[in-house]
Amino acid sequence: MKRLVIGKGSVFTDLLIIGEAPGLQEDLEGKPYVGKSGQLLNKLLNKAGINYKEDVYFCNVIKCR
């Protein structure tokens, strides 16, 4: 599909998570870290006491699959 996947989250945060490139699910939705790996990462961040919706900015080096 080759959809552009831009970053998500707070641009004013101190925590930046950078992936290599979007996966299939990210390409379909146009959002980073929404596939299985992203869901696992969100659970791990929650367990560490980090609010992934407010305290993290997610992006990829490559913006399309």
mmCIF file of the N, C-alpha and C atoms, coordinates in Angstrom:
data_MODEL
# 
_entry.id   MODEL 
# 
loop_
_atom_site.group_PDB 
_atom_site.id 
_atom_site.type_symbol 
_atom_site.label_atom_id 
_atom_site.label_alt_id 
_atom_site.label_comp_id 
_atom_site.label_asym_id 
_atom_site.label_entity_id 
_atom_site.label_seq_id 
_atom_site.pdbx_PDB_ins_code 
_atom_site.Cartn_x 
_atom_site.Cartn_y 
_atom_site.Cartn_z 
_atom_site.occupancy 
_atom_site.B_iso_or_equiv 
_atom_site.pdbx_formal_charge 
_atom_site.auth_seq_id 
_atom_site.auth_comp_id 
_atom_site.auth_asym_id 
_atom_site.auth_atom_id 
_atom_site.pdbx_PDB_model_num 
ATOM 1   N N  . MET A 1 1  ? 0.814  -1.188 0.000  1.00 0.00 ? 1  MET A N  1 
ATOM 2   C CA . MET A 1 1  ? 0.000  0.000  0.000  1.00 0.00 ? 1  MET A CA 1 
ATOM 3   C C  . MET A 1 1  ? 0.865  1.262  0.000  1.00 0.00 ? 1  MET A C  1 
ATOM 4   N N  . LYS A 1 2  ? 1.972  1.258  0.707  1.00 0.00 ? 2  LYS A N  1 
ATOM 5   C CA . LYS A 1 2  ? 2.923  2.371  0.751  1.00 0.00 ? 2  LYS A CA 1 
ATOM 6   C C  . LYS A 1 2  ? 2.325  3.669  1.285  1.00 0.00 ? 2  LYS A C  1 
ATOM 7   N N  . ARG A 1 3  ? 1.626  3.577  2.388  1.00 0.00 ? 3  ARG A N  1 
ATOM 8   C CA . ARG A 1 3  ? 1.053  4.762  3.038  1.00 0.00 ? 3  ARG A CA 1 
ATOM 9   C C  . ARG A 1 3  ? 2.116  5.443  3.880  1.00 0.00 ? 3  ARG A C  1 
ATOM 10  N N  . LEU A 1 4  ? 2.113  6.767  3.880  1.00 0.00 ? 4  LEU A N  1 
ATOM 11  C CA . LEU A 1 4  ? 3.031  7.536  4.711  1.00 0.00 ? 4  LEU A CA 1 
ATOM 12  C C  . LEU A 1 4  ? 2.630  7.368  6.179  1.00 0.00 ? 4  LEU A C  1 
ATOM 13  N N  . VAL A 1 5  ? 3.584  6.966  7.015  1.00 0.00 ? 5  VAL A N  1 
ATOM 14  C CA . VAL A 1 5  ? 3.336  6.770  8.447  1.00 0.00 ? 5  VAL A CA 1 
ATOM 15  C C  . VAL A 1 5  ? 4.159  7.816  9.196  1.00 0.00 ? 5  VAL A C  1 
ATOM 16  N N  . ILE A 1 6  ? 3.454  8.812  9.740  1.00 0.00 ? 6  ILE A N  1 
ATOM 17  C CA . ILE A 1 6  ? 4.142  9.865  10.488 1.00 0.00 ? 6  ILE A CA 1 
ATOM 18  C C  . ILE A 1 6  ? 4.134  9.523  11.969 1.00 0.00 ? 6  ILE A C  1 
ATOM 19  N N  . GLY A 1 7  ? 4.802  10.320 12.780 1.00 0.00 ? 7  GLY A N  1 
ATOM 20  C CA . GLY A 1 7  ? 4.893  10.057 14.207 1.00 0.00 ? 7  GLY A CA 1 
ATOM 21  C C  . GLY A 1 7  ? 3.588  10.308 14.945 1.00 0.00 ? 7  GLY A C  1 
ATOM 22  N N  . LYS A 1 8  ? 3.548  9.843  16.201 1.00 0.00 ? 8  LYS A N  1 
ATOM 23  C CA . LYS A 1 8  ? 2.390  10.099 17.063 1.00 0.00 ? 8  LYS A CA 1 
ATOM 24  C C  . LYS A 1 8  ? 2.880  10.288 18.483 1.00 0.00 ? 8  LYS A C  1 
ATOM 25  N N  . GLY A 1 9  ? 2.091  11.005 19.279 1.00 0.00 ? 9  GLY A N  1 
ATOM 26  C CA . GLY A 1 9  ? 2.426  11.239 20.669 1.00 0.00 ? 9  GLY A CA 1 
ATOM 27  C C  . GLY A 1 9  ? 2.769  12.689 20.921 1.00 0.00 ? 9  GLY A C  1 
ATOM 28  N N  . SER A 1 10 ? 3.277  12.954 22.095 1.00 0.00 ? 10 SER A N  1 
ATOM 29  C CA . SER A 1 10 ? 3.626  14.306 22.503 1.00 0.00 ? 10 SER A CA 1 
ATOM 30  C C  . SER A 1 10 ? 4.993  14.696 21.956 1.00 0.00 ? 10 SER A C  1 
ATOM 31  N N  . VAL A 1 11 ? 5.051  15.798 21.227 1.00 0.00 ? 11 VAL A N  1 
ATOM 32  C CA . VAL A 1 11 ? 6.333  16.268 20.690 1.00 0.00 ? 11 VAL A CA 1 
ATOM 33  C C  . VAL A 1 11 ? 7.160  16.983 21.766 1.00 0.00 ? 11 VAL A C  1 
ATOM 34  N N  . PHE A 1 12 ? 6.567  17.214 22.938 1.00 0.00 ? 12 PHE A N  1 
ATOM 35  C CA . PHE A 1 12 ? 7.254  17.910 24.026 1.00 0.00 ? 12 PHE A CA 1 
ATOM 36  C C  . PHE A 1 12 ? 7.765  16.957 25.106 1.00 0.00 ? 12 PHE A C  1 
ATOM 37  N N  . THR A 1 13 ? 7.771  15.672 24.833 1.00 0.00 ? 13 THR A N  1 
ATOM 38  C CA . THR A 1 13 ? 8.174  14.672 25.812 1.00 0.00 ? 13 THR A CA 1 
ATOM 39  C C  . THR A 1 13 ? 9.690  14.477 25.834 1.00 0.00 ? 13 THR A C  1 
ATOM 40  N N  . ASP A 1 14 ? 10.170 13.837 26.876 1.00 0.00 ? 14 ASP A N  1 
ATOM 41  C CA . ASP A 1 14 ? 11.595 13.509 26.978 1.00 0.00 ? 14 ASP A CA 1 
ATOM 42  C C  . ASP A 1 14 ? 11.906 12.115 26.449 1.00 0.00 ? 14 ASP A C  1 
ATOM 43  N N  . LEU A 1 15 ? 10.883 11.322 26.142 1.00 0.00 ? 15 LEU A N  1 
ATOM 44  C CA . LEU A 1 15 ? 11.085 9.945  25.685 1.00 0.00 ? 15 LEU A CA 1 
ATOM 45  C C  . LEU A 1 15 ? 10.676 9.814  24.228 1.00 0.00 ? 15 LEU A C  1 
ATOM 46  N N  . LEU A 1 16 ? 11.641 9.468  23.391 1.00 0.00 ? 16 LEU A N  1 
ATOM 47  C CA . LEU A 1 16 ? 11.432 9.298  21.958 1.00 0.00 ? 16 LEU A CA 1 
ATOM 48  C C  . LEU A 1 16 ? 11.747 7.857  21.596 1.00 0.00 ? 16 LEU A C  1 
ATOM 49  N N  . ILE A 1 17 ? 10.803 7.183  20.950 1.00 0.00 ? 17 ILE A N  1 
ATOM 50  C CA . ILE A 1 17 ? 11.026 5.807  20.514 1.00 0.00 ? 17 ILE A CA 1 
ATOM 51  C C  . ILE A 1 17 ? 11.032 5.805  18.990 1.00 0.00 ? 17 ILE A C  1 
ATOM 52  N N  . ILE A 1 18 ? 12.153 5.365  18.425 1.00 0.00 ? 18 ILE A N  1 
ATOM 53  C CA . ILE A 1 18 ? 12.333 5.399  16.975 1.00 0.00 ? 18 ILE A CA 1 
ATOM 54  C C  . ILE A 1 18 ? 12.467 3.976  16.456 1.00 0.00 ? 18 ILE A C  1 
ATOM 55  N N  . GLY A 1 19 ? 11.596 3.617  15.533 1.00 0.00 ? 19 GLY A N  1 
ATOM 56  C CA . GLY A 1 19 ? 11.658 2.318  14.889 1.00 0.00 ? 19 GLY A CA 1 
ATOM 57  C C  . GLY A 1 19 ? 12.355 2.420  13.536 1.00 0.00 ? 19 GLY A C  1 
ATOM 58  N N  . GLU A 1 20 ? 12.583 1.280  12.928 1.00 0.00 ? 20 GLU A N  1 
ATOM 59  C CA . GLU A 1 20 ? 13.252 1.266  11.628 1.00 0.00 ? 20 GLU A CA 1 
ATOM 60  C C  . GLU A 1 20 ? 12.299 1.685  10.517 1.00 0.00 ? 20 GLU A C  1 
ATOM 61  N N  . ALA A 1 21 ? 11.163 0.991  10.410 1.00 0.00 ? 21 ALA A N  1 
ATOM 62  C CA . ALA A 1 21 ? 10.199 1.255  9.338  1.00 0.00 ? 21 ALA A CA 1 
ATOM 63  C C  . ALA A 1 21 ? 8.842  0.703  9.749  1.00 0.00 ? 21 ALA A C  1 
ATOM 64  N N  . PRO A 1 22 ? 7.773  1.202  9.149  1.00 0.00 ? 22 PRO A N  1 
ATOM 65  C CA . PRO A 1 22 ? 6.438  0.698  9.481  1.00 0.00 ? 22 PRO A CA 1 
ATOM 66  C C  . PRO A 1 22 ? 6.252  -0.760 9.068  1.00 0.00 ? 22 PRO A C  1 
ATOM 67  N N  . GLY A 1 23 ? 5.478  -1.487 9.868  1.00 0.00 ? 23 GLY A N  1 
ATOM 68  C CA . GLY A 1 23 ? 5.106  -2.847 9.513  1.00 0.00 ? 23 GLY A CA 1 
ATOM 69  C C  . GLY A 1 23 ? 3.825  -2.838 8.692  1.00 0.00 ? 23 GLY A C  1 
ATOM 70  N N  . LEU A 1 24 ? 3.287  -4.024 8.424  1.00 0.00 ? 24 LEU A N  1 
ATOM 71  C CA . LEU A 1 24 ? 2.082  -4.137 7.603  1.00 0.00 ? 24 LEU A CA 1 
ATOM 72  C C  . LEU A 1 24 ? 0.901  -3.406 8.228  1.00 0.00 ? 24 LEU A C  1 
ATOM 73  N N  . GLN A 1 25 ? 0.655  -3.623 9.531  1.00 0.00 ? 25 GLN A N  1 
ATOM 74  C CA . GLN A 1 25 ? -0.492 -2.984 10.189 1.00 0.00 ? 25 GLN A CA 1 
ATOM 75  C C  . GLN A 1 25 ? -0.330 -1.466 10.221 1.00 0.00 ? 25 GLN A C  1 
ATOM 76  N N  . GLU A 1 26 ? 0.882  -1.007 10.443 1.00 0.00 ? 26 GLU A N  1 
ATOM 77  C CA . GLU A 1 26 ? 1.151  0.426  10.447 1.00 0.00 ? 26 GLU A CA 1 
ATOM 78  C C  . GLU A 1 26 ? 0.895  1.018  9.059  1.00 0.00 ? 26 GLU A C  1 
ATOM 79  N N  . ASP A 1 27 ? 1.275  0.299  8.037  1.00 0.00 ? 27 ASP A N  1 
ATOM 80  C CA . ASP A 1 27 ? 1.038  0.744  6.665  1.00 0.00 ? 27 ASP A CA 1 
ATOM 81  C C  . ASP A 1 27 ? -0.460 0.836  6.379  1.00 0.00 ? 27 ASP A C  1 
ATOM 82  N N  . LEU A 1 28 ? -1.216 -0.133 6.866  1.00 0.00 ? 28 LEU A N  1 
ATOM 83  C CA . LEU A 1 28 ? -2.663 -0.136 6.643  1.00 0.00 ? 28 LEU A CA 1 
ATOM 84  C C  . LEU A 1 28 ? -3.361 1.017  7.369  1.00 0.00 ? 28 LEU A C  1 
ATOM 85  N N  . GLU A 1 29 ? -2.923 1.309  8.605  1.00 0.00 ? 29 GLU A N  1 
ATOM 86  C CA . GLU A 1 29 ? -3.589 2.338  9.413  1.00 0.00 ? 29 GLU A CA 1 
ATOM 87  C C  . GLU A 1 29 ? -2.975 3.727  9.288  1.00 0.00 ? 29 GLU A C  1 
ATOM 88  N N  . GLY A 1 30 ? -1.727 3.794  8.824  1.00 0.00 ? 30 GLY A N  1 
ATOM 89  C CA . GLY A 1 30 ? -1.062 5.088  8.705  1.00 0.00 ? 30 GLY A CA 1 
ATOM 90  C C  . GLY A 1 30 ? -0.565 5.641  10.020 1.00 0.00 ? 30 GLY A C  1 
ATOM 91  N N  . LYS A 1 31 ? -0.428 4.780  11.043 1.00 0.00 ? 31 LYS A N  1 
ATOM 92  C CA . LYS A 1 31 ? 0.031  5.193  12.371 1.00 0.00 ? 31 LYS A CA 1 
ATOM 93  C C  . LYS A 1 31 ? 1.151  4.264  12.824 1.00 0.00 ? 31 LYS A C  1 
ATOM 94  N N  . PRO A 1 32 ? 2.160  4.784  13.545 1.00 0.00 ? 32 PRO A N  1 
ATOM 95  C CA . PRO A 1 32 ? 3.245  3.927  14.013 1.00 0.00 ? 32 PRO A CA 1 
ATOM 96  C C  . PRO A 1 32 ? 2.857  3.102  15.240 1.00 0.00 ? 32 PRO A C  1 
ATOM 97  N N  . TYR A 1 33 ? 3.462  1.957  15.371 1.00 0.00 ? 33 TYR A N  1 
ATOM 98  C CA . TYR A 1 33 ? 3.357  1.089  16.556 1.00 0.00 ? 33 TYR A CA 1 
ATOM 99  C C  . TYR A 1 33 ? 1.921  0.689  16.901 1.00 0.00 ? 33 TYR A C  1 
ATOM 100 N N  . VAL A 1 34 ? 1.151  0.282  15.911 1.00 0.00 ? 34 VAL A N  1 
ATOM 101 C CA . VAL A 1 34 ? -0.216 -0.184 16.165 1.00 0.00 ? 34 VAL A CA 1 
ATOM 102 C C  . VAL A 1 34 ? -0.359 -1.696 15.966 1.00 0.00 ? 34 VAL A C  1 
ATOM 103 N N  . GLY A 1 35 ? 0.677  -2.353 15.478 1.00 0.00 ? 35 GLY A N  1 
ATOM 104 C CA . GLY A 1 35 ? 0.647  -3.799 15.272 1.00 0.00 ? 35 GLY A CA 1 
ATOM 105 C C  . GLY A 1 35 ? 0.954  -4.556 16.559 1.00 0.00 ? 35 GLY A C  1 
ATOM 106 N N  . LYS A 1 36 ? 1.254  -5.839 16.425 1.00 0.00 ? 36 LYS A N  1 
ATOM 107 C CA . LYS A 1 36 ? 1.519  -6.693 17.593 1.00 0.00 ? 36 LYS A CA 1 
ATOM 108 C C  . LYS A 1 36 ? 2.699  -6.189 18.424 1.00 0.00 ? 36 LYS A C  1 
ATOM 109 N N  . SER A 1 37 ? 3.767  -5.794 17.763 1.00 0.00 ? 37 SER A N  1 
ATOM 110 C CA . SER A 1 37 ? 4.942  -5.294 18.494 1.00 0.00 ? 37 SER A CA 1 
ATOM 111 C C  . SER A 1 37 ? 4.625  -4.007 19.230 1.00 0.00 ? 37 SER A C  1 
ATOM 112 N N  . GLY A 1 38 ? 3.868  -3.127 18.588 1.00 0.00 ? 38 GLY A N  1 
ATOM 113 C CA . GLY A 1 38 ? 3.478  -1.870 19.224 1.00 0.00 ? 38 GLY A CA 1 
ATOM 114 C C  . GLY A 1 38 ? 2.584  -2.096 20.421 1.00 0.00 ? 38 GLY A C  1 
ATOM 115 N N  . GLN A 1 39 ? 1.685  -3.053 20.323 1.00 0.00 ? 39 GLN A N  1 
ATOM 116 C CA . GLN A 1 39 ? 0.807  -3.371 21.452 1.00 0.00 ? 39 GLN A CA 1 
ATOM 117 C C  . GLN A 1 39 ? 1.612  -3.908 22.632 1.00 0.00 ? 39 GLN A C  1 
ATOM 118 N N  . LEU A 1 40 ? 2.588  -4.765 22.343 1.00 0.00 ? 40 LEU A N  1 
ATOM 119 C CA . LEU A 1 40 ? 3.465  -5.280 23.396 1.00 0.00 ? 40 LEU A CA 1 
ATOM 120 C C  . LEU A 1 40 ? 4.271  -4.145 24.018 1.00 0.00 ? 40 LEU A C  1 
ATOM 121 N N  . LEU A 1 41 ? 4.809  -3.273 23.192 1.00 0.00 ? 41 LEU A N  1 
ATOM 122 C CA . LEU A 1 41 ? 5.573  -2.135 23.694 1.00 0.00 ? 41 LEU A CA 1 
ATOM 123 C C  . LEU A 1 41 ? 4.709  -1.261 24.607 1.00 0.00 ? 41 LEU A C  1 
ATOM 124 N N  . ASN A 1 42 ? 3.477  -0.999 24.215 1.00 0.00 ? 42 ASN A N  1 
ATOM 125 C CA . ASN A 1 42 ? 2.572  -0.195 25.043 1.00 0.00 ? 42 ASN A CA 1 
ATOM 126 C C  . ASN A 1 42 ? 2.323  -0.855 26.398 1.00 0.00 ? 42 ASN A C  1 
ATOM 127 N N  . LYS A 1 43 ? 2.143  -2.168 26.420 1.00 0.00 ? 43 LYS A N  1 
ATOM 128 C CA . LYS A 1 43 ? 1.949  -2.892 27.683 1.00 0.00 ? 43 LYS A CA 1 
ATOM 129 C C  . LYS A 1 43 ? 3.182  -2.776 28.573 1.00 0.00 ? 43 LYS A C  1 
ATOM 130 N N  . LEU A 1 44 ? 4.363  -2.916 27.976 1.00 0.00 ? 44 LEU A N  1 
ATOM 131 C CA . LEU A 1 44 ? 5.607  -2.820 28.746 1.00 0.00 ? 44 LEU A CA 1 
ATOM 132 C C  . LEU A 1 44 ? 5.808  -1.404 29.287 1.00 0.00 ? 44 LEU A C  1 
ATOM 133 N N  . LEU A 1 45 ? 5.485  -0.403 28.497 1.00 0.00 ? 45 LEU A N  1 
ATOM 134 C CA . LEU A 1 45 ? 5.590  0.979  28.970 1.00 0.00 ? 45 LEU A CA 1 
ATOM 135 C C  . LEU A 1 45 ? 4.631  1.217  30.137 1.00 0.00 ? 45 LEU A C  1 
ATOM 136 N N  . ASN A 1 46 ? 3.411  0.700  30.022 1.00 0.00 ? 46 ASN A N  1 
ATOM 137 C CA . ASN A 1 46 ? 2.440  0.827  31.118 1.00 0.00 ? 46 ASN A CA 1 
ATOM 138 C C  . ASN A 1 46 ? 2.952  0.175  32.392 1.00 0.00 ? 46 ASN A C  1 
ATOM 139 N N  . LYS A 1 47 ? 3.534  -1.031 32.261 1.00 0.00 ? 47 LYS A N  1 
ATOM 140 C CA . LYS A 1 47 ? 4.075  -1.723 33.442 1.00 0.00 ? 47 LYS A CA 1 
ATOM 141 C C  . LYS A 1 47 ? 5.212  -0.941 34.087 1.00 0.00 ? 47 LYS A C  1 
ATOM 142 N N  . ALA A 1 48 ? 5.932  -0.184 33.267 1.00 0.00 ? 48 ALA A N  1 
ATOM 143 C CA . ALA A 1 48 ? 7.035  0.634  33.781 1.00 0.00 ? 48 ALA A CA 1 
ATOM 144 C C  . ALA A 1 48 ? 6.539  1.968  34.341 1.00 0.00 ? 48 ALA A C  1 
ATOM 145 N N  . GLY A 1 49 ? 5.226  2.190  34.279 1.00 0.00 ? 49 GLY A N  1 
ATOM 146 C CA . GLY A 1 49 ? 4.660  3.426  34.813 1.00 0.00 ? 49 GLY A CA 1 
ATOM 147 C C  . GLY A 1 49 ? 4.723  4.596  33.849 1.00 0.00 ? 49 GLY A C  1 
ATOM 148 N N  . ILE A 1 50 ? 4.886  4.303  32.572 1.00 0.00 ? 50 ILE A N  1 
ATOM 149 C CA . ILE A 1 50 ? 4.980  5.350  31.554 1.00 0.00 ? 50 ILE A CA 1 
ATOM 150 C C  . ILE A 1 50 ? 3.679  5.392  30.763 1.00 0.00 ? 50 ILE A C  1 
ATOM 151 N N  . ASN A 1 51 ? 3.065  6.553  30.717 1.00 0.00 ? 51 ASN A N  1 
ATOM 152 C CA . ASN A 1 51 ? 1.838  6.732  29.945 1.00 0.00 ? 51 ASN A CA 1 
ATOM 153 C C  . ASN A 1 51 ? 2.230  6.931  28.481 1.00 0.00 ? 51 ASN A C  1 
ATOM 154 N N  . TYR A 1 52 ? 2.060  5.903  27.666 1.00 0.00 ? 52 TYR A N  1 
ATOM 155 C CA . TYR A 1 52 ? 2.528  5.963  26.280 1.00 0.00 ? 52 TYR A CA 1 
ATOM 156 C C  . TYR A 1 52 ? 1.731  6.952  25.435 1.00 0.00 ? 52 TYR A C  1 
ATOM 157 N N  . LYS A 1 53 ? 0.555  7.356  25.870 1.00 0.00 ? 53 LYS A N  1 
ATOM 158 C CA . LYS A 1 53 ? -0.235 8.320  25.103 1.00 0.00 ? 53 LYS A CA 1 
ATOM 159 C C  . LYS A 1 53 ? 0.206  9.763  25.363 1.00 0.00 ? 53 LYS A C  1 
ATOM 160 N N  . GLU A 1 54 ? 0.771  10.023 26.544 1.00 0.00 ? 54 GLU A N  1 
ATOM 161 C CA . GLU A 1 54 ? 1.137  11.393 26.902 1.00 0.00 ? 54 GLU A CA 1 
ATOM 162 C C  . GLU A 1 54 ? 2.637  11.618 27.070 1.00 0.00 ? 54 GLU A C  1 
ATOM 163 N N  . ASP A 1 55 ? 3.385  10.571 27.421 1.00 0.00 ? 55 ASP A N  1 
ATOM 164 C CA . ASP A 1 55 ? 4.789  10.745 27.797 1.00 0.00 ? 55 ASP A CA 1 
ATOM 165 C C  . ASP A 1 55 ? 5.793  10.239 26.767 1.00 0.00 ? 55 ASP A C  1 
ATOM 166 N N  . VAL A 1 56 ? 5.326  9.833  25.589 1.00 0.00 ? 56 VAL A N  1 
ATOM 167 C CA . VAL A 1 56 ? 6.219  9.228  24.595 1.00 0.00 ? 56 VAL A CA 1 
ATOM 168 C C  . VAL A 1 56 ? 5.869  9.769  23.212 1.00 0.00 ? 56 VAL A C  1 
ATOM 169 N N  . TYR A 1 57 ? 6.903  9.953  22.384 1.00 0.00 ? 57 TYR A N  1 
ATOM 170 C CA . TYR A 1 57 ? 6.690  10.247 20.962 1.00 0.00 ? 57 TYR A CA 1 
ATOM 171 C C  . TYR A 1 57 ? 7.254  9.066  20.170 1.00 0.00 ? 57 TYR A C  1 
ATOM 172 N N  . PHE A 1 58 ? 6.449  8.503  19.288 1.00 0.00 ? 58 PHE A N  1 
ATOM 173 C CA . PHE A 1 58 ? 6.821  7.353  18.470 1.00 0.00 ? 58 PHE A CA 1 
ATOM 174 C C  . PHE A 1 58 ? 7.007  7.789  17.022 1.00 0.00 ? 58 PHE A C  1 
ATOM 175 N N  . CYS A 1 59 ? 8.054  7.286  16.380 1.00 0.00 ? 59 CYS A N  1 
ATOM 176 C CA . CYS A 1 59 ? 8.239  7.536  14.953 1.00 0.00 ? 59 CYS A CA 1 
ATOM 177 C C  . CYS A 1 59 ? 9.149  6.457  14.368 1.00 0.00 ? 59 CYS A C  1 
ATOM 178 N N  . ASN A 1 60 ? 9.317  6.498  13.068 1.00 0.00 ? 60 ASN A N  1 
ATOM 179 C CA . ASN A 1 60 ? 10.197 5.579  12.351 1.00 0.00 ? 60 ASN A CA 1 
ATOM 180 C C  . ASN A 1 60 ? 11.195 6.359  11.519 1.00 0.00 ? 60 ASN A C  1 
ATOM 181 N N  . VAL A 1 61 ? 12.360 5.770  11.287 1.00 0.00 ? 61 VAL A N  1 
ATOM 182 C CA . VAL A 1 61 ? 13.355 6.394  10.420 1.00 0.00 ? 61 VAL A CA 1 
ATOM 183 C C  . VAL A 1 61 ? 12.827 6.436  8.984  1.00 0.00 ? 61 VAL A C  1 
ATOM 184 N N  . ILE A 1 62 ? 12.298 5.307  8.515  1.00 0.00 ? 62 ILE A N  1 
ATOM 185 C CA . ILE A 1 62 ? 11.700 5.218  7.184  1.00 0.00 ? 62 ILE A CA 1 
ATOM 186 C C  . ILE A 1 62 ? 10.205 5.456  7.359  1.00 0.00 ? 62 ILE A C  1 
ATOM 187 N N  . LYS A 1 63 ? 9.627  6.331  6.558  1.00 0.00 ? 63 LYS A N  1 
ATOM 188 C CA . LYS A 1 63 ? 8.229  6.734  6.763  1.00 0.00 ? 63 LYS A CA 1 
ATOM 189 C C  . LYS A 1 63 ? 7.197  5.904  6.002  1.00 0.00 ? 63 LYS A C  1 
ATOM 190 N N  . CYS A 1 64 ? 7.632  5.010  5.113  1.00 0.00 ? 64 CYS A N  1 
ATOM 191 C CA . CYS A 1 64 ? 6.651  4.133  4.442  1.00 0.00 ? 64 CYS A CA 1 
ATOM 192 C C  . CYS A 1 64 ? 7.262  2.754  4.231  1.00 0.00 ? 64 CYS A C  1 
ATOM 193 N N  . ARG A 1 65 ? 6.386  1.768  4.116  1.00 0.00 ? 65 ARG A N  1 
ATOM 194 C CA . ARG A 1 65 ? 6.778  0.364  4.043  1.00 0.00 ? 65 ARG A CA 1 
ATOM 195 C C  . ARG A 1 65 ? 7.388  0.033  2.707  1.00 0.00 ? 65 ARG A C  1 
# 
